[in-house]
Amino acid sequence: MSIWWSLHLRREAASVPLARRLLMGTMETAGVDPDISYDLSVALSEACANAVEHGGGGHGGTSEAYRVTAYLDGEKCRIEVTDAGPGFPSGRSRPTLRPARFDAEHGRGLCLIQELADHVHIGNKPGRGGAVVSFDKILKWRKDAPPVAV
């Protein structure tokens, strides 16, 4: 089974549960194991929350939006969240991730995504700037799921 969708969302907190519910519905319809669906939905929520909080360039227009794209293809799911903000600091293609202090209110999202997904890419968009967070996870299926064509 191959499913993909893409959302162009406003940088508002209310957009995060919308993306999460769409992903959960897609996973349920496809027959993905609920534990895998939950892991991916938490990772997506963290990536979206980062885009909402940090993804603005202060220019108005497209900097007030971000994009979520999800691909379920065969045995793998890939999710990508891109924004039009300043991107990650120092122009590095991959930021250094350090675990947040146990009492920190912020700074856990990217580390959590790395723990929940099988493969993670975090970097800046080439050209006009903005951050890109993409992650993959190998899918497992519910026992009652329809057969998957690979």
Residue pairs with C-beta under 8 A, 6 or more apart in sequence:
1 30
1 72
1 74
1 146
1 148
1 149
2 71
2 72
2 73
2 74
3 26
3 30
3 70
3 71
3 72
3 73
4 69
4 70
4 71
4 72
4 73
5 22
5 26
5 69
5 70
6 67
6 68
6 69
6 70
7 18
7 19
7 22
7 67
7 68
7 69
8 65
8 66
8 67
9 15
9 18
9 19
9 48
9 65
9 66
9 67
9 68
10 64
10 65
11 51
11 52
11 55
11 56
11 63
11 64
11 65
11 66
11 83
12 52
13 49
13 52
15 48
15 52
15 66
16 45
16 48
16 49
16 52
17 45
19 44
19 45
19 48
19 68
20 41
20 44
20 45
20 48
22 70
23 37
23 40
23 41
23 44
23 70
23 79
24 37
24 41
26 70
26 72
27 36
27 37
27 40
27 41
27 72
27 77
28 34
28 37
30 72
30 145
31 141
31 142
31 144
31 145
31 146
31 148
32 72
32 77
32 139
32 140
32 141
32 142
32 145
33 139
33 140
33 141
33 142
34 142
35 140
36 77
36 137
36 139
36 140
39 116
39 117
39 137
40 77
40 79
40 116
40 117
40 137
42 112
42 116
43 79
43 112
43 113
43 116
43 117
43 135
43 137
44 68
44 70
44 79
44 81
46 108
46 109
46 110
46 112
46 113
47 68
47 79
47 81
47 109
47 113
47 133
47 135
48 66
48 68
48 81
49 109
50 81
50 109
50 110
50 131
50 133
51 66
51 81
51 82
51 83
51 85
51 131
51 133
52 66
54 83
54 85
54 86
54 131
55 63
55 66
55 83
55 84
55 85
55 130
55 131
56 63
56 64
56 83
56 84
56 85
57 63
57 84
57 85
57 86
57 129
57 130
59 84
62 84
63 83
63 84
63 85
65 83
65 84
66 81
66 82
66 83
66 84
67 80
67 81
67 82
67 83
68 79
68 80
68 81
69 79
69 80
70 77
70 78
70 79
70 80
71 77
71 78
71 79
72 139
74 148
74 149
74 150
75 138
75 139
75 148
75 150
76 136
76 137
76 138
76 139
77 136
77 137
77 139
78 134
78 135
78 136
79 134
79 135
79 136
80 132
80 133
80 134
81 132
81 133
81 134
82 125
82 130
82 131
82 132
82 133
83 130
83 131
84 128
84 129
84 130
85 129
85 130
85 131
86 129
86 130
87 124
87 125
87 129
87 130
87 131
88 95
88 122
88 123
88 124
88 131
89 95
91 124
92 123
92 124
93 123
93 124
94 121
94 122
94 123
95 110
95 122
95 123
97 110
97 111
97 114
97 122
98 111
99 108
99 111
100 106
100 107
100 108
100 111
101 107
110 122
110 133
113 120
113 133
113 135
114 120
116 135
116 137
117 135
117 136
117 137
118 135
118 136
118 137
118 138
119 135
119 136
120 133
120 134
120 135
120 136
121 132
121 133
121 134
121 135
122 131
122 132
122 133
123 131
123 132
124 130
124 131
124 132
125 131
125 132
141 148
